[in-house]
Amino acid sequence: MKLNDESSKPADDQPPDRPPDPLPPESSLPDPDPARMSPAAMADHLGTLLDAVFDSERDRGAADAARVRRIDAARVFSEVTINTSALVAPDYVGFGGDAYQRDLTARVLVSEVACGLRIPERTAETLIVESQALVHDFPATLAALEQGQISYRHAHTLLDQAWTLPAAARPAFEAAVLPKAATLTVAKFDGVARRLREKLHPESIAVRHARCLGDRELTFEPAPDGMAYLHLYQSVEKVRAIFDRATGLARNLQRAREPRTLTQLRADAVTDVLIDGVTPGGLGQGIRANVAVMVSVMTLLGHDDEPAHIEGYGPIDADTARRLAAHAPSFTRLLTHPETGVILSVGRSRYKVPEDLRRWLRVRDETCRGPGCNRSAASCDIDHGVEWRDRGRTRYDNLSHQCKRMHKLKTETNWNMVQRVGGIVDWTSPTGHVYRTEPANLIEVPPPF
């Protein structure tokens, strides 16, 4: 049937078969002029913008739920590879029995999830365990996440409180606490979940506390602008006592002309005690904290203000570096010129790495060179890239730091590494993905090396 309505005819400059132009994306539309809008229109427009924000958050929940399902599917499938050469190095297939093989394949999965998502291995391990729990043990929580009713942080908080509950008590816990997650902030939800867990837990808090004491730790976290955090996980009465003592010391330091605040004094008091203090048993007597700093001679002499580099952190300002150097009892020379005499290679003459080369490698690497690993080089092995048994040399460009976990993966699974010029290390996973790690500090190596 032919229409005679003129409005149905194509424009002269648009071919008949051409589809209509799509609407411009929302981000390209001009913002309305608030000066020309009524208060009601302004409120409506702001509401529309906020609705888009809330929709994005719901979409993120659905995306997180999809990631959970995919991670668990990868876990389930990886377990099929036990006692095959799909992930495990041929020499180690079947080695140590099924339990050992399960551990190896689990390590491969953790390491690659960590690399692919650019997260620490411990975080990847937690993500895999949480994904398994959400899919198989907490389906209502996963459904709420999928529908955008809660965030992944709420789901993580629920799991964090549920882990110590017996399996039989978890469904009741989820049913009682999950509705609260849809209306509370994560912090408030954590408080509600914590209190409910105490009611449902058949084990006394004293027994659980005794078990958790084994997890106490002190951790270091870098912060911007030459700063860092020190986190202490310890029994609450001891942490409270430390804080109260620090406050007492800080108050004793307050004077009429003291410019520091109580907060600053508290931090300085704890710092002084930890660096110079002695425990009641005498531990710490004569011990001083050591900080490794790399700074150029020109900066030390005051000819420039190039940032120095502190091991395990990164750049610090020149004045701080000069102050540290002024109180340093000695200096370790690193290779910046052939006349320094640092031994960079002993070739095939010996397997053991010379001490000065160890120091050189430690400054170059700073951490484990495995992808995604941030363990300090001080607690890692120095590994030959080309194995000694395969005619590899004890030489700077064939050596790198690897934590025991990564060293084991390289040896016993199908993870492979190649060390390239400049200390760059390329790792190839058993699934064929390539991940590159670069040295923390690029130290030039002059000829003839």
C-alpha positions in Angstrom: 0.0 0.0 0.0 1.4 3.4 -1.0 1.0 6.3 1.5 0.3 9.8 0.1 1.2 11.6 3.3 4.0 14.0 2.5 5.5 13.6 6.0 6.3 10.0 5.1 8.6 10.9 2.2 12.3 10.9 2.8 14.1 14.3 2.8 15.8 15.3 -0.4 19.3 15.0 1.1 18.7 11.6 2.7 18.5 8.4 0.7 15.2 6.5 1.0 16.9 3.3 2.4 19.0 5.1 5.0 17.8 4.5 8.6 17.1 7.6 10.7 20.1 9.0 12.6 20.4 7.7 16.1 19.9 10.0 19.0 23.1 11.4 20.4 24.5 9.7 23.5 23.4 11.2 26.8 26.9 12.5 27.5 26.8 14.7 24.3 23.4 16.3 25.1 23.8 19.9 26.2 23.2 20.6 29.9 20.1 22.5 30.6 20.5 26.1 31.7 19.6 26.3 35.4 18.9 30.0 35.1 15.9 29.2 32.8 14.5 26.4 34.9 11.9 26.5 37.6 12.7 25.0 41.0 10.5 22.1 40.2 12.2 21.5 36.9 15.6 21.7 38.6 14.6 19.1 41.2 13.3 16.8 38.4 16.5 17.1 36.4 18.7 16.4 39.4 16.5 13.5 40.2 17.0 12.1 36.7 20.8 12.5 37.0 20.8 10.7 40.4 18.5 7.9 39.1 21.3 7.3 36.5 23.8 7.1 39.3 21.7 4.6 41.2 21.1 2.6 38.0 24.9 2.4 37.5 25.3 1.1 41.0 22.7 -1.6 40.4 24.4 -2.5 37.1 27.7 -2.9 39.1 26.0 -5.3 41.5 24.9 -7.4 38.5 28.4 -7.3 37.0 29.9 -8.4 40.3 27.5 -11.3 40.5 28.4 -12.3 37.0 32.1 -12.2 38.0 31.3 -14.4 41.0 29.7 -17.0 38.8 32.5 -17.0 36.3 35.2 -17.3 38.9 33.5 -20.2 40.5 33.0 -21.9 37.1 36.8 -21.5 36.5 37.5 -23.0 39.9 35.3 -26.0 39.3 36.8 -26.6 35.8 40.4 -26.2 37.1 39.8 -29.0 39.6 39.2 -31.3 36.7 42.8 -30.8 35.7 44.1 -32.7 38.7 46.7 -35.3 37.7 46.9 -34.0 34.2 49.6 -31.9 32.5 47.2 -29.1 31.7 48.5 -26.9 34.5 51.1 -29.0 36.3 54.6 -29.4 35.0 55.1 -32.9 33.4 57.7 -33.9 36.0 55.2 -33.2 38.8 52.0 -34.8 37.4 50.8 -37.3 40.0 53.6 -36.3 42.4 52.5 -36.3 46.1 49.1 -37.7 45.5 45.7 -36.0 44.9 45.9 -33.6 47.8 49.2 -32.2 46.6 47.9 -32.0 43.0 44.8 -30.1 44.2 47.0 -27.6 46.0 49.1 -27.1 42.9 46.1 -26.5 40.6 44.6 -24.2 43.2 47.8 -22.1 43.3 47.8 -21.8 39.5 44.2 -20.5 39.6 44.9 -18.0 42.4 48.1 -16.7 40.7 46.4 -16.1 37.4 43.3 -14.5 38.9 45.6 -12.2 40.8 47.5 -11.3 37.6 44.5 -10.8 35.4 42.6 -8.7 37.9 45.7 -6.9 39.1 45.1 -7.7 42.8 47.3 -9.3 45.5 47.3 -13.1 45.6 45.7 -13.1 49.1 42.9 -10.9 47.7 42.5 -13.3 44.8 42.4 -16.3 47.2 39.6 -14.6 49.2 37.7 -13.7 46.0 37.7 -17.4 44.9 36.6 -18.6 48.3 33.9 -16.0 48.5 32.7 -16.8 45.0 32.4 -20.5 45.9 30.5 -19.6 49.0 28.1 -17.2 47.3 27.2 -19.7 44.5 26.8 -22.8 46.7 26.1 -21.7 50.2 24.6 -18.2 50.1 22.3 -18.1 47.0 20.0 -15.5 48.4 22.9 -13.1 49.0 24.1 -13.7 45.4 20.6 -13.1 44.1 20.3 -9.8 46.0 23.7 -8.8 44.5 22.6 -9.8 41.0 19.4 -7.7 41.3 21.4 -4.7 42.5 19.7 -4.7 45.9 23.1 -4.8 47.7 26.7 -4.1 46.9 29.6 -6.5 46.8 30.9 -4.9 50.0 27.7 -5.8 51.7 28.0 -9.4 50.5 31.7 -9.5 51.6 30.6 -8.2 55.1 27.9 -10.9 55.4 30.4 -13.6 54.5 33.0 -12.2 56.8 30.7 -12.6 59.7 29.3 -16.0 58.6 32.7 -17.8 58.2 33.0 -18.7 61.9 29.4 -19.9 62.2 28.8 -23.7 61.8 27.4 -24.7 58.5 24.0 -25.5 60.0 23.6 -22.0 61.4 24.5 -20.1 58.2 21.1 -20.3 56.5 19.3 -18.8 59.5 22.0 -16.1 59.8 21.6 -15.2 56.1 17.8 -15.1 56.2 17.8 -12.9 59.3 20.5 -10.4 58.3 20.3 -10.1 54.5 17.2 -7.8 54.5 19.2 -5.3 56.6 21.8 -5.0 53.9 19.4 -3.4 51.5 18.8 -0.4 53.8 22.1 0.1 55.8 25.5 1.4 55.0 28.3 -1.2 55.1 29.6 0.0 58.5 26.1 -0.2 60.1 25.3 -3.5 58.4 28.6 -4.9 59.8 27.5 -3.9 63.3 24.1 -5.6 62.9 25.6 -8.7 61.4 28.3 -8.9 64.2 25.7 -8.8 66.9 23.4 -11.4 65.3 26.4 -13.7 64.8 27.1 -13.6 68.5 23.6 -14.6 69.2 23.7 -17.5 66.8 27.2 -18.8 67.5 27.3 -21.9 69.6 31.0 -21.4 70.5 31.9 -18.9 73.2 33.7 -15.7 72.3 36.6 -16.8 74.6 37.3 -19.9 72.5 37.1 -17.9 69.3 39.3 -15.1 70.6 42.0 -17.7 71.6 41.9 -19.1 68.1 42.1 -15.6 66.5 45.2 -14.7 68.5 47.2 -16.8 66.2 46.4 -14.4 63.4 48.0 -11.3 65.1 50.3 -9.3 62.8 51.9 -6.0 62.0 51.7 -4.8 58.4 53.1 -1.9 56.4 51.1 0.1 53.9 52.7 2.9 51.8 50.8 6.2 51.4 51.4 9.2 49.1 53.9 12.1 49.7 56.5 10.2 51.7 54.1 8.8 54.3 53.0 5.3 55.3 50.6 3.5 57.7 51.6 0.8 60.3 48.7 -1.6 61.0 48.7 -3.7 64.2 46.2 -6.6 64.5 46.3 -7.7 68.1 44.1 -8.5 71.1 41.8 -5.6 71.7 42.9 -5.0 75.3 46.5 -4.7 74.2 45.7 -2.4 71.3 43.6 -0.2 73.7 46.4 -0.2 76.2 48.9 0.9 73.5 46.6 3.7 72.4 46.0 4.9 76.0 49.7 4.8 76.8 50.5 6.7 73.6 47.9 9.3 74.6 49.4 9.6 78.1 52.9 10.1 76.7 51.5 12.7 74.3 49.8 14.6 77.1 53.1 14.7 79.1 54.8 16.3 76.1 52.2 19.1 75.8 53.7 22.4 76.8 52.7 26.0 76.4 54.9 26.5 73.3 54.6 23.0 71.9 53.3 23.4 68.3 52.3 19.8 67.8 48.7 18.7 68.2 47.8 15.8 70.6 47.3 13.6 67.5 50.8 14.4 66.2 52.4 14.0 69.6 50.7 10.6 70.0 52.1 9.4 66.7 55.6 10.8 67.5 55.6 9.1 70.9 54.8 5.7 69.5 57.4 6.2 66.8 60.2 7.0 69.3 59.3 4.1 71.5 59.2 1.6 68.6 62.5 2.8 67.1 64.5 3.3 70.3 62.5 1.6 73.0 63.4 -1.6 74.9 60.8 -4.3 76.0 60.6 -5.3 79.7 62.6 -8.4 78.9 65.5 -6.3 77.4 64.5 -7.1 73.8 65.6 -4.3 71.6 68.6 -3.2 73.6 71.3 -2.0 71.1 69.1 -2.7 68.1 68.4 0.1 65.7 66.0 0.2 62.8 67.6 0.0 59.4 66.3 1.9 56.4 67.8 1.4 52.9 67.9 4.6 50.9 69.2 5.1 47.4 70.3 8.7 46.8 72.6 10.2 44.2 75.9 11.9 45.3 74.8 15.1 43.6 71.7 15.2 45.8 73.7 14.5 49.0 76.1 17.4 48.1 73.1 19.7 47.6 73.7 20.3 43.9 70.2 19.1 43.0 66.9 18.1 44.8 66.2 14.9 42.9 64.0 12.6 45.0 65.8 9.7 46.7 64.3 6.2 46.9 63.6 4.3 50.1 63.4 0.5 49.9 59.9 -0.9 50.0 58.3 2.5 49.5 59.5 4.7 46.7 60.5 8.4 46.3 61.2 10.6 49.3 62.2 14.2 49.3 65.8 15.3 49.1 65.9 16.9 52.5 64.8 13.7 54.3 67.4 11.7 52.3 70.2 14.1 53.3 69.1 13.9 57.0 69.1 10.1 56.9 72.5 10.1 55.2 73.9 12.4 57.8 73.2 9.9 60.6 74.1 6.7 58.6 77.0 4.8 60.1 78.1 3.5 56.7 77.2 3.4 53.0 76.8 0.5 50.5 78.1 1.3 47.1 75.9 0.3 44.2 76.9 0.0 40.5 76.7 3.3 38.8 80.2 3.1 37.3 82.6 0.3 36.5 85.0 1.5 39.2 82.7 0.6 42.0 83.9 -3.0 41.8 80.5 -4.7 42.4 80.6 -8.3 41.2 77.8 -8.8 38.7 78.6 -12.3 37.5 80.5 -15.4 38.6 79.3 -17.2 35.5 79.4 -21.0 35.9 82.2 -20.9 38.5 79.7 -21.1 41.4 76.0 -21.4 42.1 75.9 -19.3 45.3 75.3 -15.6 44.7 78.0 -13.3 46.1 76.9 -10.9 48.9 77.5 -7.6 46.9 75.5 -9.0 44.0 72.7 -9.9 46.5 72.6 -6.3 47.7 72.5 -5.1 44.1 69.6 -7.4 43.2 67.7 -6.5 46.3 67.9 -2.8 45.5 66.9 -3.4 41.8 64.0 -5.7 42.6 62.7 -4.6 46.1 60.0 -7.2 45.9 59.2 -10.7 44.5 59.3 -10.5 40.7 56.3 -12.8 40.3 53.4 -11.0 38.8 51.0 -9.6 41.4 53.3 -10.4 44.3 54.5 -7.6 46.6 56.5 -9.7 49.2 59.7 -8.0 50.2 62.8 -9.1 48.4 64.4 -9.6 51.9 62.1 -12.6 52.4 62.5 -14.1 48.9 64.8 -16.6 47.2 67.2 -15.5 44.5 66.3 -17.7 41.6 68.2 -18.6 38.4 65.9 -17.8 35.4 67.7 -20.4 33.3 68.2 -23.2 35.8 71.7 -24.0 37.0 71.2 -27.5 35.9 70.4 -26.2 32.4 73.7 -24.3 32.2 72.3 -21.1 33.6 74.8 -18.6 35.0 75.0 -16.9 38.3 74.8 -13.5 36.7 72.7 -10.3 37.3 70.7 -10.8 34.1 69.8 -14.4 35.0 68.8 -13.8 38.6 65.7 -12.4 40.2 63.9 -12.5 43.6 61.0 -14.9 43.9 58.9 -15.7 47.0 58.7 -19.4 47.9 55.2 -19.6 46.5 56.1 -18.2 43.1 59.4 -20.2 43.0 57.3 -23.3 43.6 54.9 -22.4 40.8 57.7 -21.9 38.4 59.3 -25.2 39.3 56.2 -27.5 39.6 53.6 -26.0 37.3 53.5 -24.8 33.7 54.2 -21.2 34.7 57.3 -20.1 32.7 59.5 -17.0 32.9 62.0 -15.3 30.7 64.3 -12.5 32.0 64.9 -9.8 29.4 67.2 -6.7 29.1 66.9 -4.2 31.9 65.7 -6.7 34.5 62.3 -7.1 32.9 60.7 -10.5 33.5 58.0 -11.9 31.3 55.8 -14.7 32.8 53.6 -17.0 30.7 50.8 -18.7 32.6 49.6 -22.3 31.8 46.6 -20.8 30.0 48.9 -18.8 27.7 48.5 -15.3 29.2 51.6 -13.2 29.4 52.3 -10.9 32.4 55.3 -8.5 32.6 57.0 -7.3 35.7 59.6 -4.5 35.8 62.4 -3.9 38.4 61.6 -1.3 41.1 64.8 0.5 40.2 66.6 0.5 36.8 70.3 0.4 37.5 72.5 0.9 34.5 75.0 -1.8 33.8 78.1 -0.5 32.0 80.2 -2.4 29.5 81.6 -5.1 29.4 78.6 -6.6 31.1 
